[in-house]
């Protein structure tokens, strides 16, 4: 009987195993089980002898790989595992595969035999998996290769599945290559990303993919792999997020610190990695040679030019961006350029060009109230906008400012009634977002002294847009 692993499967765990199997074996079709069995024996051998004591984190305690009946006799564990696999291959039940829907010639398996599943009633994947279920030989075999195609993140296991098969291939090539390299080096076989924050891990992967000009929707999975308390965290990344990074930062910084003038996005990423809320350089604890040592950010990153180390620190900008939350509050706080703001609003927030033009027109019109003293203008015009607490209050404030503009020049109207209703504060749109956009456009043209910066910091504390 021939085995064909060339077709995608809807079940994400079977799919990541199928992709890992193809990379590990170097092919996606086999003439019979005898040809394929040598690859199963290779991977079973790795799980048994090459995992540096991590078998318990990969397999259920009831698995043939870990069951107490074999004690510490690893050769016996391997023999039993291969014998059990051979028995499964010989089975031929009627029905439908729980993962791909294939009809008949199925094996009756238990979730406890597979890697990265739970050993109790809670399962790590398909919710209706029970202790016994029917699965085709290809899907069943694919599941044994799931760890080959996963990376350790934050003490758990992570993988991705994309709508773009080229992305899946890129991930599998990189991960399986690392897995094989670890086997050769006789170290823990599982690939370690050395990143302890899921969002940072995702951002790093996005950077690598967009440099390869690979784009598409991606779902990232992070799972615990213990017998109790198993859970999965999912974060979905949209293609427009990847294309945004490709526009504003096609090359992530590697050899020098980014500057706000030349590399504004990476400058922000670096800044929010470098300092905490008290504007102090971050530091972390790490066990080195059996001792807990403090690693200071400036030593690790700036002095040693190890800029990839920034990915080890919690970054609120990365976290919000990856989770699909608005990052305009960061833009406003850092007084970013209108150019970067418009790219973000168009690519990520899907804002209409017409609305952006009206908001920019309002911001430019307000400059008529600036007599040349930025400090006075900020206090009289910008701070009152910043203090607004509702959409109606913002609308009222803009009308008041329009009357002041008309008093200066009765030919300059900030906006029309239609523009207010349809573009500035349209129904269903966030009024806070409108406020932030106006302030970003205004801040770009102004200078701020230390006194103004402190007053502004007080105004923006304690709210959603802190």
Secondary structure, 3 states (H helix, E strand, C coil): CCEECCCCCCCHHHHHHHHHHHHHHCCCEECCHHHHHHHHHHHHHHHHHCCCCCHHHHECCCCCCCCHHHCCCHHHHHHHHHHHHHHHHHCCECCECCCCCCECCEEEECHHHCECCCCCCCCCCCCCCCCCEEECHHHHHHHCCCHHHCEEECCEEEEEEECCHHHHHHHHHHHHHHHHHHHHCCCCCCEECCCCCHHHHHHHHHHHHHHCCCCCCEEEEEECCCCCCCCEEEEEECHHHHHHHHHHCCCCCCCCCCCCCCCHHHHHHHHHHHECCCCCECEEEEEECCEEEEEEHHHHHHHCCCHHHHHHCCCHHHHHHHCCCCCHHHHHHHCCCHHHHHHHHHHCCCCCHHHHHHHHHHHHHHHHHCCCCHHHHHHHHHHHHHCCCCHHHHHHHHHHHHHHHHHHCCCCCCCCHHHHHHHHCCCCCCHHHHHHHHHHHHHCCCCCCHHHHHHHHHHCCCCCCC
